[in-house]
Amino acid sequence: MSAASTATAPSLREIVREWGRIGCVGFGGPPAHIALLRQLCVNDRAWLTDMQFERAIAATNLLPGPSSTQLAIYCAWRLRGTAGALMGGLCFIVPGLILILALSTLFLAGSPPTWVRGAGLGAGAAVAAVAVSAGLGVSVPIWRRTGRPRRPRVLAYALAGGAGAAVVGPWLVLVLLGCGAIELALSRRPRGGVAAMHGWPLLAIAAAGAGGAGALAWTALKVGALSFGGGFVIIPLMQADAVSTYRWMSHSQFLNAVALGQVTPGPVAHTVAAVGYAAGGIGGGLLAALVAFAPSFAFILIGARRFERLLHDERAAAFLGGAAPAAAGAIIGSAIPLALALSETWQYAVLALAAASLLLLRRGVVLTLLATGAIGVAAALLGAPLPR
């Protein structure tokens, strides 16, 4: 899986332009990012073959962290090596990061205008429905490709992940790792390899107790290096830390942060920058983003040449066979604390409308969040109670 030949490879300027364009227009999360990268690299420019692109998706799905970000970095690495990976990854990430930090100064300010609070509360009320929709989108393909003998175990992993998201919050990572380790043991493969690779993050627990920048860095590390399934699995990893443990933000502000991560372009993991902003201003937001996205660059720059071997590693497949359904269950389970964070009756009505939009009418996430934000503005201007 070497880099593309120089005869067909784009220049670094093209990498900057095209990956920056995707970073600016990539609304809709990983499915939209994958479609845009496929259109660019396979259909329009023929920089990669369809098989190469599919194998890139398979390889990055085996890694923890935001998979579509890793796919963008990896595609740029194949085309222009290390320089391409760095430039492509930054251009994919930075536009949405700038936008979410700018919006954080508006929505997470101490005393935002009434209409801004209404918009945030309306969009935030829809977040639990978005979590269920995202979780089902991940769960259904896993279930379909699982053979009947393994389905009871997969269901048990999903239930464990859902319970972990609802109960243990920031320690959900231990549930995900545990499910992966159990499946690895049940597959009767030798220990080591993948299982050992994921033991080192436990050493970082000491940073969580230190508070301040250490606690923020640990929260961001869980998002970037320990979250299997990407997307919404990061939410329960952050919620307890941000709201209950360190009190960086209120429940309503956290819901606002999640909604901002959904309506801005680029990876959903940008939500961690909004949490970082609440913890330490612009500096906190930049620190959280740096820690959260650094592992994605490291995984590609250090391991990309070994992806072919990773795709055939039975231990990796076994570990993911336990961790992936647990992550899918955690995404759905995160809807419980998200819904419980609502405090006004009108917000539950908005949540019901969002669920109907996403699950029954099959409308998009961005459109649904914009609509519920508009409902929140109208409710605020009409005098509905606005919780802090």
N, C-alpha and C positions, 0 to 999 in steps of 0.2 A: 504494500500500500504506500508506495513512494509518491513523492510530489509529482505534479504534472510536468510534462516535458516543456522545455523553454520555448518550443515552437508554438505551443498552444496556451502557455501560461499568461495571465494578464499582468500588467505592470502594477507596481504598488499604488500608483495613482488611481488605477481602475479599482483596485481593492478598496481603497479609501472611499472612492465615490460610490461604488455599488453597495458595499456593506453599510456605509453611512446612510444611503437611501433606505435600505431595509430597516435600519435602526430608527428612521424617522416615520416610516409608514407601516411598521410591523405591529398594527393593533390586532388583538385577538388571541394572543398567547402562542404557545408552541405550534399548534396546527397551522396558523397563519405564517409563522416564521419558516417552518419546513416547506410550505408551499412556495413561498417567495424565494427561498434558497434553491429549491428544485427548478423553479422557472428560470432563474438566472444561470445557475451552473450547469444544468443538464439541457434544458429545452432551448434557451436563447443563445447561449455562448458555447455549448458543448465542451466546456472545460472538464467536466466529469461525465462518465457514462452513467446510465441509470443504475447499473449494478454497483458501481463504486459508491454512488450516493446512498443506495439502500444499505450497503454494508457500513457506511459511515453512520447512518441512523442507528443500526443495530449495535455498533460499538459504543456510541455515546450513551445509548440507553442502558448499558451495563455499568455506567459510571454514576456515582452519587452527584447531586448538585443539579443545577438548571440545564436540562438536556439540550434545549434549543440553542442556548448560549454556547455550549460545548460543540454543537454541530456547526455553528457559524465559525467558531475559532478553528475547528478541524478542517473545514472546507478551505478556509483561507490558508491554512498550513499546507494542505496538499498542493495548492497552487503556487505559493511563494515562500514556503518554508517558515522559519521562525519569524522573520520580519513580517510576512503576510499574516501569520497568526496573531501577532501583537497588534498590528494596525487594524486588521479586520475585526478582531474581537473588541478593541476599543471603540471603533466606529459603530459597531453594532450596539454597544452598551451605552455610550456617553449621551446620545441625544435624549433617550428616555430618562436617564439619570438627571440631566439638567432640568428637564421638564418636571419630574416628580419633586425635586428639591424646591423648584420655584413654586409649585402648587402647595407644597408643605408649608411654606412661609405664609400662605393665604389660609389654608384650611386648618392648620394646626397652631395658628397664632393664639395668643392668650385671649383676645376679645375680637374674633372675626365678626364682620357684619352679619346681620340677621339672615339675609338671603344665602350667604355662604354657609352658615351653620345649617340652614334648612337643606341645602343641596347635599352637604356632607351626610347629614342624618338620613336623608332619603336614600341616597346611594348606599350608605352603610347598612341600611336595613335590608338591602337585597343581597348582601354578601353571603349569608347562610345558604340561600337558594343557589347562588353561584357555586358554592362549595359542593353541594349535592350534585349539581350538573357536571362539574368537573370530575368529581369522584366516579360517577357513573360512566363518564367518557373513558376513564382509565380502566375501570373494573370490567366492563363488558368484553373488551378484547382479551384480557387476561383469562376470564372465565371460558371464553370460546376456544382458546388454544390449549386449555388444560384438559388432559385426559381424565376420564371418569374416575380411575383409581385415586388420583391426586386431588380431586375436587373437595372432599371433606377437609383435607389439610389446608387447602387454599382458603376455604371458607373460614376455618379457624384462625388463620393468619389475618384475614381481613377483619374478623371480629375483634381480634386482639389489637390491631391497629386502630380500629374505631374506638374501642374502649380506652386505649392509651391517649388518643387525641382528646377525648372528653374528660379524662380524669387526671392524667399525669402531666399534661402540658409540655413543659420544657424538657422533660426526660423521655419524651416519645422516642427520641433517637435510640434509647436502650431497647425499646420494644422492637423497633425495626431491625436493629442489629441482632437481637435475640431470635426473631423469626427467621432471619437469614441463616444464623448459626444452627438452628434446629433443623432446617431443611437440608443444610449441608451435612449435618451428622446423619440424618435419615437416609441421605443418598449414598451413604457408606463410602464417601470419597476420603482420601487422606486429609488430615488437618493441615493447617498452614495456608500458604497462598493467600486467597481472598480473605479467609476468616482472620488471619493474622494481620492483614493489611488494615482491617477496620478496628483493631483493638487500640491503636495508638491514641485516638482522640480522647479516650477516657482520662489521659494525663492532663487534659486541658480543664478538667472539672475545677481544679484549684483556682483558675482564673475567674470562674463564675462567682466564687465567694468573695473575690476582692472588690467587687463593685466597680463603678466608674468605667473607664475605658476598657479594663479587662473584662468586665461583665458584658459590655457591648460587643467586644471582639468575639467572645465566646458565643453569644447569641448569633452573630453574623456567621461564625464558622459553622455552626449547626446548619444554617441555611445553605451555605456554599459547598460544604464538604461531606455532610452527613445525611442529606435529605434525598432518599430514593423516591423517584416518581416526579420530582420537580413540582412546579406550579403550586397548587394549594396545600401540598404537604408541609410547606414552610410555615403555614399560618399557625397551627397548634404549637409548633416549635417556638414561635415568637410571642404568642398571646400572653401566656402566663408570665414570661420574663418581663415583657413591656408594661403590662398592666398591674399584675399582682405582686410580683417579686421586687422589681426595682421602681415601680410607679413612675415610669417615664411619661406615661400618657393615661388618659381615662379610657373606659370601654368605648365610648363614642368616638374618641379620637383614633383608637385602634381600628375601628370599623372604617373610618375615613381613610386611614392609611392603606387598608386592604383595597378599598374601592379605587384609590388613586393608582395603586399598582396594576389594577385591571384596565383602567381607561387610558393609561399612558402607553406609548409604543415601547417595544422591546420586551425583555424578559419580565415575568411576574415577580421575580426575585428583587426587582427594584423596590418592592414594598419595604425591604430591610433598610433602605436609605431613608424612607419616611420615619421609620422607628428610630433610626440613628439621629435624625434631625430633632425628634422630640426629646431624645436623651441628651444631645449636646450641640444643637444648632447645626449650621452648615458643616462644621468640622466633624461632628458626630455622624452626620449623614455620609460624608465622604469616607470616613473611617469604616463605617459599616459596609459600604459598597466595596471598598478595597478588600476587606477581609472576606466578604461573601463571594466575590468574583475571582479572587486570586487562585483558589484551587482549580477552577475551570481551566485557566491558562496553564497551570502546573500539570494537570492531568494530560493535556494535549502535548505540551512541549516536551515533557519527560516520557510519556507513554505512547504517543501516536504511532511510533514505529513498531510497537508491540501489539497493536490492535488486532492484527490478523490472528496472533496466538491467543489473544483474549477471547475472540469470537469462538474459538474451538476449545476453550478451557471449561471442562465439565464442572469444576468447582465454582467458577464464576457463575455459570448458568444455575447451579444448584442454590448458591447463596441468593441470587436474584429471585429464584423461584419462591423463596420465603419472604424476602424483604419487599418485593414489588406488590404482592397482594396486601401485605400489611400497610404499605404506603397508601394504596388505593382505599383501604378501609379507613385509614387516618384522615384522608381528605373528606370523606363523607362524615366521619365522626366529628370533624372540626365544626360542622354546622351546629352542633349542640351548644358549645360555649358561645359561638357567634350569635345564635338566636337568643340565648339567655342574657347576652349583653344588652339587648334592647330593653327599653324601659317605658315606652309610651305605646298606647293602644294603636295609634295611627301608624306607627312603625311596623307593627305586626300585620296590619292591612297591606302595607307596601310590600312586606316580605311575601305575603300570599300572592299578590299581583306579579311579583318577580318570579316566583315559582311557576305560576301559570305561563308566563312569557317564555321561560327557559325550557321547562319540562313538557309542556303541552303544545305551545305554539312554535317551539323550536327557534325562537328568536336568538340573535347573537348576544354575547355578554356585554359588549360595549354599548350596543343600542339599549339593552335593558337597564344598564346602570345610568346611562344618560337620561332615560325616561323616568326612572325612580328618583334621580337627582332633581329633575324638573318638578316632580310631584312634591318633593321635600321643600323646594323653594315656595311653591304655592301654599303648602301647609303652613310654613313659617310666616309668610306674609298675611295669611288669614288668621293668625293668632294661635296656631296649635302650640302646645307646650314643647319646649326645646330643652332636652336634658343636657347636662354638661358631660 
